Structure formats: structure tokens, C-alpha cells
Amino acid sequence: MKFLTIAKKEIIDITRDRRTIIMMIVVPLFLIPVLIGTITKISFSQAKKAGEKHLKVRFVGQEFAPDLFQAFINMGKVTMLNQIPEDSVDSYIQNEYLDAAIYIDSDYQSQIDQNGQAKINIHFKGTDSFGITKDRIYGVLKGFENQIVTERMNRLNLKPEVVKAYNLNYKDVASKQEKFGKIAGGWFPYVFIIFGFMGAMYPAIDLGAGEKERGTLETILSSPASRLDIVLGKFLVVMLAAILTAFIALAGMAIGIQRIPEIPPDFLVIINEVLSPKTIGLIMTLVLPVAAFFSAVLLGLSVYAKSFKEAQSIMAPLNIVIIFPAVIGTLPGIELNTITALIPVLNVSLASKDIIAGVMDPLLMTEVYASLFGLAGLAIFWCVKWFNRESTIFSCLLYTSPSPRDATLSRMPSSA
């Protein structure tokens, strides 16, 4: 059990590093609630602002459809800018001086009277926030169209069933938990995956390349502990740091969600029902294998690196590598199966989504755990292999040792 002694020593060293403590505790606990609160507040504010937006519309051909023109006036929060030249309408919309333009054909009324279809052209900018312009115009046109259809049917003594052959009734059998899990469940693992990786990265760099650079690794190697005990002790500390950071990140996210006043109370009740202690516990069981995988890989890279800076430069691009499969797991249509269960990070993201949705498959979950622990074991084996190579352990000394020319110059008397 010498690796526990090594782990205890490394824990004491890590707690003295202010940078590591900030990354493990302060950042996930305070940054996530601030980010969630800020993003949610901005989103709700922009949605409210878009809903209350005063539309600027150019209505071309109002003399052909005065009733429809009046319907848009009665819509409220709309200004008709009919003084804009007709040939400049598209440029005004493109430059956002105008929200939309409605073109009425000259035969509009005759088509309506003859039970035909009147042609209406609508120009708008598709990048409009929340699509509010198109939706509001469509709402007015649909309401006015329903009035015309009702008048036609009354005039022809027809019942609604004549033009509406089906009476469709939809019943959604998916539970609230399942719908919430499929929609938002993919973002929960995204948080603990990213912060779990960050929580493992800094301790791994410090316990590997950092100790090589400071020259304290030789002291540990001279102890009675074997190379395997040293690696396991360091691995245990890095894994604990990753698990702690991931747990604090989830706690920070839960705190942030609860303190957002813009979230409707009914939706908050659904979130609390879905994220029950059982669900959180199952999600945390996924943190253990992913933390073991991250810790083993990062510690191996840190031991391989010649210096602290080299370790940082090697691990920095891995952030993108980790984010990519985590984001893929949030996309609709990507499901956990026998193939995706073997892909690191992606399998955790998809498994977490199934846990939150309450539709997890025990066999696929077993495959996820087995693949992650298997990869972690291979990474630890690789780390021990590098630790047993003297050229790797003492590469920092070789890397920083002066060249013969530098040594000769240092022995030369100064010109003073």
C-alpha cells in the first residue's frame, strides 16, 4: 500500500498550489452559475425584446386588398413605411431599415371573389432574431385566410368537414423526463466532461513534468516505493482531482439553475423531478471511469514531456479533442449503441443523456464502463512503461543541461 503514502504526499503538495485549487474549486463553483445566469438572462431578454419589436413594413398594393391592409394595422406594433420606393425595398430589408415587405397582386380581389387563390409575396430577412417577423406576418395572414375560407363555406352551404377530411389527435406518450433528457440531457455531461478534464490536467502536469523540472522526482524515486506504486499514487491523486472538479461543476450548475428567476416555475419543477438524487448518482458513476481515463492519459503525457511548458503545449490541443465528441453527443439523432459505446467521451455524453431520459440500456452501460476502464488501464500501463525508462524520467535534466560550448564559455574569464 505504498502508493497510498505517495498519494497522501501528492495531495499535500497539490493543496499548496493556489492555481490548481482555483481551477478545481473556485472556477466550476462560481463561474458556471454566473455563465448560466448571464446566458439565460440575455436569452430571455432578447426573446422578450424580439416579441415586443415594432415591425416596419412596406405594403405594396394596399388598394387591391384594403381589408388585409387594415388587418395588419390592427395587429399593433407595426409601422407602414409606404413612402419607400418599391425598387429599393430589398436593399432596405437587407440593411435592416425595413423588416418586411408584402406584395399584393392586382387580381387579388377577383381571385378571392371567384374562390381562387390570391397570390401574396412576402420579402423578409431570414437572419431575423427568433424569426419573429415571419411568424407575426404569417399569423395575420393565416387569421385573415381563415375568415375568407369560413365566408366561402357559408356562402356555399358547406360544412368544415368537406375541406377538412381528417380530425387528427396526437398523443405524446413520452414522459417529461424522457423529453427533457433528449433535449437538454446532452449538455449536462458536457459540463462535467470539460471540467473533469481541466481538473485532471493541472495536477497531472504538476505531478509529472512539474516535479521533473523542479528536481523533486528524484527524491521520490530514491524511496523504497516501486515505480508502479509511484505511478498509482500520482494517478489516484489526479483522478480524485478530476472527480472533485466534475462534482463541483455539477453542483455549480444545479445552483445556477435554481437561482435563475427567468425560468418558469413549472419548468423548474420538471427539472427538479428529472434531476433526482438517483439520476445524479447514476451520472456520478460515469464520472469515475471518465476521470480515470483522463487522469491516466494526462499523467502519461506529463511524464513523457521534458518540461512544464512542453506538457502544457501537448495537452492544450486535447481540449478541442475532448470538446468535439462531447458536442457531437448533444446533437439529435446520435444515440448510444454498440459502436458509440466504445468511443471515449462520446459514450459518456450519450450514456448521461439516456440516464437523464430514463431509457438507459444496462448492456450498453456495461460496455461504456468496460471501454473507459479498459482504456484507462492501457494508459496506466503506458505511463508505467515510460516511468521505467531512465531517459524519460531524467529527460528534464538532459533537456536543460548546458552544451559543451556553453560550459566552455562559462569558464572563460570575463573581459572586465
VEXVEX-71606 format. One line per field, with one value per residue (C-alpha): y, z, x; residue number from 0; residue in one letter. Coordinates in Angstrom, 2 decimals, padded with zeros to 5 digits, always signed. Layout:
// VEXVEX-71606
yy = (Y / ...)
zz = (Z / ...)
xx = (X / ...)
dolo = (NUM / ...)
torpa = (A / ...)
//
This chain:
// VEXVEX-71606
yy = (+000.00 / +002.30 / +004.06 / +005.46 / +007.09 / +008.57 / +009.78 / +011.41 / +013.26 / +014.45 / +015.64 / +017.81 / +019.27 / +019.98 / +021.78 / +024.21 / +025.14 / +028.10 / +027.80 / +024.19 / +024.97 / +027.84 / +025.62 / +022.72 / +024.57 / +028.29 / +028.23 / +025.49 / +026.52 / +030.22 / +030.50 / +028.04 / +029.71 / +033.11 / +031.83 / +030.04 / +033.05 / +035.52 / +033.46 / +032.71 / +036.32 / +037.56 / +034.91 / +035.72 / +039.44 / +039.12 / +036.91 / +039.40 / +042.27 / +040.45 / +039.70 / +043.37 / +044.59 / +047.29 / +045.99 / +048.27 / +047.00 / +048.18 / +047.16 / +047.22 / +047.12 / +048.14 / +049.47 / +045.88 / +044.47 / +047.25 / +044.82 / +042.88 / +046.13 / +047.13 / +043.74 / +044.47 / +047.92 / +046.34 / +043.89 / +046.58 / +047.27 / +047.85 / +050.90 / +051.04 / +052.75 / +053.08 / +056.05 / +053.70 / +053.26 / +049.84 / +049.14 / +049.84 / +047.59 / +044.63 / +046.83 / +048.44 / +044.99 / +043.83 / +046.87 / +046.31 / +049.67 / +047.66 / +044.36 / +043.05 / +043.89 / +042.48 / +042.47 / +042.12 / +041.27 / +043.42 / +040.47 / +039.79 / +040.64 / +038.86 / +035.67 / +035.90 / +036.53 / +033.60 / +031.20 / +031.16 / +031.58 / +035.12 / +035.43 / +037.25 / +037.71 / +038.39 / +039.62 / +039.42 / +038.75 / +035.17 / +036.12 / +037.94 / +037.16 / +034.26 / +034.50 / +036.90 / +038.94 / +035.96 / +034.45 / +037.63 / +038.26 / +034.63 / +034.88 / +037.83 / +036.21 / +032.87 / +034.51 / +036.54 / +033.44 / +031.52 / +034.29 / +034.09 / +030.28 / +030.48 / +033.02 / +030.82 / +027.75 / +029.65 / +031.01 / +027.51 / +025.91 / +023.62 / +022.12 / +022.28 / +018.51 / +018.99 / +020.67 / +019.03 / +015.28 / +014.33 / +015.06 / +014.42 / +013.87 / +013.49 / +011.85 / +012.14 / +009.05 / +010.21 / +011.18 / +014.60 / +013.05 / +011.41 / +014.60 / +016.70 / +014.16 / +014.02 / +017.81 / +019.08 / +015.92 / +016.14 / +019.42 / +018.09 / +015.66 / +018.40 / +020.35 / +017.62 / +016.20 / +019.53 / +020.44 / +016.90 / +017.13 / +020.56 / +019.34 / +016.47 / +018.45 / +020.84 / +018.27 / +015.86 / +018.50 / +019.42 / +015.81 / +014.74 / +017.36 / +019.82 / +017.52 / +016.61 / +020.30 / +021.08 / +018.07 / +016.57 / +013.45 / +012.02 / +012.12 / +010.02 / +007.57 / +007.04 / +005.93 / +002.23 / +002.58 / +000.86 / +002.67 / +001.13 / +002.44 / +005.92 / +005.91 / +004.57 / +007.14 / +010.02 / +008.58 / +008.32 / +011.98 / +013.20 / +011.10 / +012.43 / +015.97 / +015.25 / +013.71 / +016.59 / +019.20 / +017.40 / +017.09 / +020.76 / +021.68 / +019.75 / +021.37 / +024.80 / +024.08 / +022.98 / +026.12 / +028.29 / +026.76 / +027.19 / +030.86 / +031.95 / +033.97 / +033.89 / +030.11 / +029.43 / +027.67 / +024.78 / +024.13 / +024.33 / +021.68 / +019.38 / +019.92 / +019.07 / +015.92 / +014.78 / +015.53 / +013.36 / +012.05 / +008.68 / +010.31 / +012.39 / +009.28 / +007.35 / +010.26 / +010.39 / +006.70 / +007.79 / +010.45 / +007.73 / +005.91 / +009.10 / +010.64 / +007.51 / +007.68 / +011.39 / +011.01 / +008.10 / +009.74 / +013.15 / +011.73 / +009.64 / +012.71 / +014.71 / +012.05 / +011.95 / +015.75 / +017.23 / +020.38 / +022.08 / +024.22 / +021.24 / +019.39 / +022.38 / +022.63 / +018.91 / +018.94 / +022.24 / +020.87 / +017.98 / +020.45 / +020.59 / +016.81 / +016.43 / +019.10 / +017.63 / +014.27 / +015.94 / +018.34 / +015.52 / +013.81 / +016.77 / +016.50 / +014.95 / +011.53 / +010.46 / +007.54 / +005.15 / +001.83 / -000.92 / +001.28 / +004.66 / +002.95 / +002.25 / +005.85 / +007.73 / +010.88 / +010.41 / +007.30 / +009.23 / +012.05 / +009.67 / +007.48 / +010.53 / +011.64 / +008.21 / +008.25 / +011.64 / +010.48 / +007.29 / +004.98 / +003.52 / +000.03 / -001.99 / -003.87 / -000.67 / +000.97 / -002.02 / -001.61 / +002.08 / +001.32 / -001.52 / +000.53 / +003.50 / +001.43 / -000.67 / +002.43 / +003.83 / +000.59 / +000.77 / +004.39 / +003.47 / +000.63 / +003.10 / +005.56 / +002.88 / +001.90 / +005.48 / +005.71 / +002.69 / +004.38 / +006.37 / +008.57 / +009.71 / +010.31 / +012.29 / +013.94 / +017.27 / +017.26 / +016.33 / +018.90 / +021.74 / +020.73 / +023.19 / +022.30 / +021.84 / +025.22 / +026.90 / +025.19 / +026.38 / +029.93 / +029.90 / +029.02 / +031.85 / +034.90 / +038.00 / +040.85 / +043.17)
zz = (+000.00 / -000.58 / -003.36 / -000.71 / +001.02 / -002.31 / -002.89 / +000.55 / -000.12 / -003.54 / -002.11 / +000.40 / -002.40 / -004.59 / -001.84 / -001.62 / -005.29 / -005.49 / -009.26 / -009.00 / -006.18 / -008.18 / -011.23 / -009.20 / -006.87 / -007.49 / -011.27 / -011.52 / -008.36 / -009.22 / -012.95 / -014.05 / -012.09 / -013.41 / -017.00 / -016.78 / -015.18 / -017.65 / -020.76 / -019.61 / -018.70 / -022.05 / -023.96 / -022.17 / -022.55 / -026.29 / -026.76 / -024.89 / -026.85 / -030.14 / -029.15 / -028.39 / -031.51 / -033.53 / -037.09 / -040.04 / -043.08 / -046.69 / -048.03 / -051.82 / -053.41 / -050.46 / -052.87 / -054.07 / -050.53 / -048.18 / -045.67 / -045.41 / -045.08 / -042.20 / -040.57 / -040.42 / -038.99 / -036.30 / -035.46 / -033.44 / -033.03 / -036.75 / -038.83 / -042.53 / -044.45 / -047.82 / -048.81 / -049.51 / -053.29 / -054.47 / -056.28 / -053.09 / -050.73 / -050.78 / -050.04 / -047.14 / -045.73 / -046.25 / -044.34 / -041.62 / -042.16 / -043.03 / -041.52 / -044.31 / -047.49 / -048.58 / -052.29 / -053.34 / -056.97 / -058.86 / -059.31 / -055.56 / -055.08 / -058.22 / -057.12 / -053.69 / -055.19 / -057.62 / -054.83 / -056.24 / -054.65 / -054.34 / -054.68 / -051.91 / -051.93 / -048.68 / -048.55 / -045.26 / -043.87 / -042.70 / -040.08 / -038.08 / -034.36 / -033.33 / -036.70 / -035.09 / -038.25 / -040.36 / -037.55 / -036.87 / -040.55 / -041.03 / -038.03 / -039.53 / -042.97 / -041.53 / -039.42 / -042.39 / -044.61 / -042.10 / -042.25 / -046.06 / -046.01 / -043.45 / -045.61 / -048.69 / -046.89 / -045.52 / -048.97 / -050.49 / -047.53 / -046.86 / -043.55 / -042.31 / -042.78 / -046.55 / -046.74 / -043.65 / -044.17 / -041.10 / -037.44 / -036.15 / -032.47 / -031.34 / -028.05 / -026.89 / -024.81 / -023.96 / -020.32 / -019.24 / -018.09 / -021.47 / -023.44 / -021.13 / -021.30 / -025.09 / -025.46 / -022.67 / -021.31 / -023.66 / -022.14 / -018.59 / -019.37 / -021.47 / -018.25 / -016.13 / -019.04 / -019.78 / -016.14 / -015.27 / -017.95 / -016.74 / -013.13 / -014.10 / -016.42 / -013.98 / -011.24 / -013.92 / -015.30 / -011.82 / -010.63 / -013.77 / -015.75 / -012.85 / -010.46 / -013.16 / -013.73 / -010.00 / -009.43 / -006.71 / -008.71 / -007.98 / -004.25 / -004.76 / -006.98 / -004.23 / -001.81 / -001.24 / -003.34 / -006.72 / -009.98 / -010.13 / -006.62 / -007.65 / -010.80 / -008.99 / -006.20 / -008.66 / -010.77 / -007.72 / -006.83 / -010.37 / -010.60 / -007.28 / -008.51 / -011.72 / -009.82 / -007.33 / -010.09 / -012.06 / -008.96 / -008.09 / -011.70 / -011.47 / -008.11 / -009.58 / -012.49 / -010.12 / -008.03 / -011.15 / -012.47 / -009.16 / -008.94 / -012.37 / -011.86 / -015.58 / -015.60 / -015.35 / -012.07 / -013.95 / -015.94 / -012.76 / -011.17 / -014.16 / -013.84 / -010.13 / -010.83 / -013.60 / -011.75 / -008.77 / -006.37 / -008.16 / -011.54 / -010.17 / -008.53 / -011.80 / -013.62 / -011.00 / -011.64 / -015.16 / -013.75 / -012.19 / -015.41 / -017.47 / -014.71 / -014.63 / -018.40 / -018.41 / -015.45 / -016.92 / -020.33 / -018.97 / -016.41 / -019.12 / -021.34 / -018.41 / -017.63 / -021.30 / -021.52 / -020.86 / -019.12 / -017.66 / -020.78 / -023.09 / -021.11 / -021.42 / -025.16 / -025.59 / -023.51 / -024.69 / -028.09 / -026.27 / -025.09 / -028.67 / -028.98 / -025.84 / -026.81 / -030.27 / -029.21 / -026.25 / -028.63 / -031.04 / -028.16 / -027.87 / -031.50 / -032.21 / -033.82 / -032.21 / -029.95 / -027.71 / -029.48 / -029.57 / -031.67 / -029.96 / -026.57 / -027.43 / -028.37 / -025.39 / -024.20 / -026.76 / -024.91 / -021.62 / -023.21 / -024.77 / -021.67 / -019.50 / -021.89 / -021.62 / -017.82 / -017.61 / -020.09 / -018.05 / -021.05 / -020.35 / -021.56 / -018.91 / -021.55 / -023.30 / -019.96 / -019.08 / -022.42 / -021.67 / -018.26 / -019.64 / -022.55 / -020.37 / -017.62 / -020.26 / -021.96 / -018.56 / -017.78 / -021.08 / -020.36 / -016.88 / -018.38 / -020.89 / -018.06 / -016.02 / -019.10 / -019.56 / -015.86 / -016.13 / -018.83 / -017.36 / -020.45 / -019.86 / -016.13 / -016.40 / -019.73 / -017.97 / -016.77 / -020.24 / -021.76 / -019.60 / -019.27 / -020.81 / -024.03 / -024.07 / -025.78 / -023.06 / -020.38 / -022.01 / -022.26 / -018.62 / -017.57 / -019.59 / -017.57 / -018.05 / -020.13 / -017.17)
xx = (+000.00 / +002.95 / +001.04 / -001.32 / +001.65 / +002.71 / -000.86 / -001.03 / +002.22 / +000.99 / -002.34 / -000.48 / +001.63 / -001.41 / -003.31 / -000.41 / -000.73 / -003.10 / -003.56 / -004.71 / -007.15 / -008.66 / -009.12 / -010.55 / -012.93 / -013.35 / -013.83 / -016.50 / -018.34 / -018.66 / -018.05 / -020.76 / -023.63 / -022.52 / -022.36 / -025.72 / -027.38 / -025.90 / -026.67 / -030.22 / -030.91 / -029.61 / -031.60 / -034.86 / -034.22 / -033.58 / -036.65 / -038.83 / -037.34 / -037.96 / -041.57 / -042.20 / -040.42 / -042.20 / -042.20 / -041.50 / -043.41 / -043.79 / -047.23 / -047.27 / -050.73 / -052.88 / -055.51 / -056.08 / -056.59 / -057.71 / -059.22 / -055.95 / -054.04 / -056.31 / -055.76 / -052.03 / -052.71 / -054.90 / -052.10 / -050.39 / -046.70 / -046.35 / -045.48 / -046.29 / -043.50 / -045.17 / -043.02 / -040.07 / -039.58 / -040.68 / -037.41 / -035.41 / -037.36 / -034.94 / -031.93 / -033.80 / -034.59 / -031.01 / -029.71 / -032.36 / -034.05 / -037.16 / -038.36 / -040.57 / -042.45 / -045.83 / -046.71 / -050.36 / -051.22 / -053.70 / -056.08 / -056.24 / -059.91 / -061.08 / -059.33 / -060.97 / -064.41 / -064.05 / -062.98 / -059.46 / -056.05 / -054.74 / -051.00 / -049.12 / -045.33 / -043.50 / -039.91 / -038.01 / -034.54 / -034.09 / -031.49 / -034.15 / -033.86 / -036.12 / -037.94 / -040.39 / -041.07 / -042.10 / -044.19 / -046.16 / -046.89 / -047.90 / -050.22 / -052.12 / -052.33 / -053.48 / -056.17 / -057.44 / -057.35 / -059.49 / -062.09 / -062.20 / -062.50 / -065.33 / -067.20 / -066.80 / -068.12 / -071.11 / -071.86 / -071.70 / -073.52 / -070.59 / -069.53 / -065.89 / -065.65 / -065.82 / -062.42 / -061.01 / -061.16 / -059.12 / -059.67 / -056.17 / -055.50 / -051.90 / -050.96 / -047.36 / -046.58 / -043.06 / -042.64 / -041.48 / -038.22 / -037.62 / -038.34 / -036.18 / -033.36 / -033.36 / -033.48 / -031.23 / -029.63 / -026.68 / -025.49 / -025.18 / -022.33 / -020.72 / -020.16 / -018.60 / -016.59 / -014.89 / -014.30 / -013.26 / -010.61 / -009.47 / -009.44 / -007.12 / -004.87 / -003.21 / -002.45 / -001.14 / +001.22 / +002.43 / +002.92 / +004.74 / +006.62 / +006.47 / +008.32 / +010.84 / +011.53 / +011.82 / +014.09 / +011.84 / +011.04 / +014.50 / +013.69 / +010.57 / +012.44 / +015.03 / +012.31 / +011.51 / +008.33 / +008.35 / +007.76 / +004.27 / +003.46 / +004.63 / +002.53 / -000.56 / -000.18 / +000.06 / -002.76 / -005.02 / -004.45 / -005.08 / -008.25 / -009.55 / -008.91 / -010.86 / -013.79 / -013.90 / -013.84 / -016.57 / -018.75 / -018.29 / -019.11 / -022.41 / -023.15 / -022.41 / -024.75 / -027.53 / -027.08 / -027.08 / -030.33 / -032.12 / -031.18 / -032.40 / -035.61 / -036.44 / -037.04 / -040.79 / -041.75 / -043.44 / -040.27 / -038.18 / -040.41 / -039.77 / -036.01 / -036.10 / -038.15 / -035.82 / -032.58 / -033.46 / -030.77 / -030.96 / -030.28 / -027.41 / -025.96 / -026.05 / -024.41 / -021.68 / -020.93 / -019.95 / -017.63 / -015.43 / -014.44 / -014.08 / -011.95 / -009.79 / -009.36 / -008.46 / -006.09 / -004.18 / -003.74 / -002.76 / -000.34 / +001.32 / +001.72 / +003.07 / +005.70 / +006.67 / +007.09 / +010.51 / +009.27 / +006.22 / +005.75 / +006.07 / +003.41 / +001.08 / +001.69 / +000.95 / -002.24 / -003.73 / -004.90 / -006.58 / -009.25 / -010.51 / -010.27 / -012.41 / -014.95 / -015.59 / -017.12 / -018.86 / -020.63 / -021.49 / -023.28 / -025.66 / -026.82 / -030.24 / -030.21 / -026.92 / -027.82 / -025.91 / -025.31 / -022.69 / -020.36 / -020.74 / -020.41 / -016.75 / -015.85 / -014.33 / -016.14 / -018.92 / -020.08 / -020.22 / -022.21 / -024.74 / -024.97 / -025.67 / -028.39 / -030.04 / -029.76 / -031.49 / -034.15 / -034.67 / -034.16 / -030.72 / -029.78 / -027.85 / -025.82 / -024.74 / -023.94 / -021.74 / -019.97 / -019.36 / -017.84 / -015.72 / -014.36 / -013.41 / -011.78 / -010.02 / -008.60 / -007.61 / -005.78 / -003.89 / -002.96 / -001.68 / +000.36 / +001.81 / +002.56 / +004.38 / +006.34 / +007.54 / +008.33 / +010.61 / +012.68 / +015.54 / +015.77 / +012.19 / +012.48 / +015.70 / +014.91 / +014.39 / +017.98 / +019.20 / +016.89 / +018.17 / +021.82 / +024.29 / +026.05 / +029.87 / +030.21 / +028.13 / +030.20 / +033.43 / +032.15 / +031.09 / +034.67 / +036.23 / +037.31 / +035.22 / +036.62 / +036.26)
dolo = (0 / 1 / 2 / 3 / 4 / 5 / 6 / 7 / 8 / 9 / 10 / 11 / 12 / 13 / 14 / 15 / 16 / 17 / 18 / 19 / 20 / 21 / 22 / 23 / 24 / 25 / 26 / 27 / 28 / 29 / 30 / 31 / 32 / 33 / 34 / 35 / 36 / 37 / 38 / 39 / 40 / 41 / 42 / 43 / 44 / 45 / 46 / 47 / 48 / 49 / 50 / 51 / 52 / 53 / 54 / 55 / 56 / 57 / 58 / 59 / 60 / 61 / 62 / 63 / 64 / 65 / 66 / 67 / 68 / 69 / 70 / 71 / 72 / 73 / 74 / 75 / 76 / 77 / 78 / 79 / 80 / 81 / 82 / 83 / 84 / 85 / 86 / 87 / 88 / 89 / 90 / 91 / 92 / 93 / 94 / 95 / 96 / 97 / 98 / 99 / 100 / 101 / 102 / 103 / 104 / 105 / 106 / 107 / 108 / 109 / 110 / 111 / 112 / 113 / 114 / 115 / 116 / 117 / 118 / 119 / 120 / 121 / 122 / 123 / 124 / 125 / 126 / 127 / 128 / 129 / 130 / 131 / 132 / 133 / 134 / 135 / 136 / 137 / 138 / 139 / 140 / 141 / 142 / 143 / 144 / 145 / 146 / 147 / 148 / 149 / 150 / 151 / 152 / 153 / 154 / 155 / 156 / 157 / 158 / 159 / 160 / 161 / 162 / 163 / 164 / 165 / 166 / 167 / 168 / 169 / 170 / 171 / 172 / 173 / 174 / 175 / 176 / 177 / 178 / 179 / 180 / 181 / 182 / 183 / 184 / 185 / 186 / 187 / 188 / 189 / 190 / 191 / 192 / 193 / 194 / 195 / 196 / 197 / 198 / 199 / 200 / 201 / 202 / 203 / 204 / 205 / 206 / 207 / 208 / 209 / 210 / 211 / 212 / 213 / 214 / 215 / 216 / 217 / 218 / 219 / 220 / 221 / 222 / 223 / 224 / 225 / 226 / 227 / 228 / 229 / 230 / 231 / 232 / 233 / 234 / 235 / 236 / 237 / 238 / 239 / 240 / 241 / 242 / 243 / 244 / 245 / 246 / 247 / 248 / 249 / 250 / 251 / 252 / 253 / 254 / 255 / 256 / 257 / 258 / 259 / 260 / 261 / 262 / 263 / 264 / 265 / 266 / 267 / 268 / 269 / 270 / 271 / 272 / 273 / 274 / 275 / 276 / 277 / 278 / 279 / 280 / 281 / 282 / 283 / 284 / 285 / 286 / 287 / 288 / 289 / 290 / 291 / 292 / 293 / 294 / 295 / 296 / 297 / 298 / 299 / 300 / 301 / 302 / 303 / 304 / 305 / 306 / 307 / 308 / 309 / 310 / 311 / 312 / 313 / 314 / 315 / 316 / 317 / 318 / 319 / 320 / 321 / 322 / 323 / 324 / 325 / 326 / 327 / 328 / 329 / 330 / 331 / 332 / 333 / 334 / 335 / 336 / 337 / 338 / 339 / 340 / 341 / 342 / 343 / 344 / 345 / 346 / 347 / 348 / 349 / 350 / 351 / 352 / 353 / 354 / 355 / 356 / 357 / 358 / 359 / 360 / 361 / 362 / 363 / 364 / 365 / 366 / 367 / 368 / 369 / 370 / 371 / 372 / 373 / 374 / 375 / 376 / 377 / 378 / 379 / 380 / 381 / 382 / 383 / 384 / 385 / 386 / 387 / 388 / 389 / 390 / 391 / 392 / 393 / 394 / 395 / 396 / 397 / 398 / 399 / 400 / 401 / 402 / 403 / 404 / 405 / 406 / 407 / 408 / 409 / 410 / 411 / 412 / 413 / 414 / 415)
torpa = (M / K / F / L / T / I / A / K / K / E / I / I / D / I / T / R / D / R / R / T / I / I / M / M / I / V / V / P / L / F / L / I / P / V / L / I / G / T / I / T / K / I / S / F / S / Q / A / K / K / A / G / E / K / H / L / K / V / R / F / V / G / Q / E / F / A / P / D / L / F / Q / A / F / I / N / M / G / K / V / T / M / L / N / Q / I / P / E / D / S / V / D / S / Y / I / Q / N / E / Y / L / D / A / A / I / Y / I / D / S / D / Y / Q / S / Q / I / D / Q / N / G / Q / A / K / I / N / I / H / F / K / G / T / D / S / F / G / I / T / K / D / R / I / Y / G / V / L / K / G / F / E / N / Q / I / V / T / E / R / M / N / R / L / N / L / K / P / E / V / V / K / A / Y / N / L / N / Y / K / D / V / A / S / K / Q / E / K / F / G / K / I / A / G / G / W / F / P / Y / V / F / I / I / F / G / F / M / G / A / M / Y / P / A / I / D / L / G / A / G / E / K / E / R / G / T / L / E / T / I / L / S / S / P / A / S / R / L / D / I / V / L / G / K / F / L / V / V / M / L / A / A / I / L / T / A / F / I / A / L / A / G / M / A / I / G / I / Q / R / I / P / E / I / P / P / D / F / L / V / I / I / N / E / V / L / S / P / K / T / I / G / L / I / M / T / L / V / L / P / V / A / A / F / F / S / A / V / L / L / G / L / S / V / Y / A / K / S / F / K / E / A / Q / S / I / M / A / P / L / N / I / V / I / I / F / P / A / V / I / G / T / L / P / G / I / E / L / N / T / I / T / A / L / I / P / V / L / N / V / S / L / A / S / K / D / I / I / A / G / V / M / D / P / L / L / M / T / E / V / Y / A / S / L / F / G / L / A / G / L / A / I / F / W / C / V / K / W / F / N / R / E / S / T / I / F / S / C / L / L / Y / T / S / P / S / P / R / D / A / T / L / S / R / M / P / S / S / A)
//
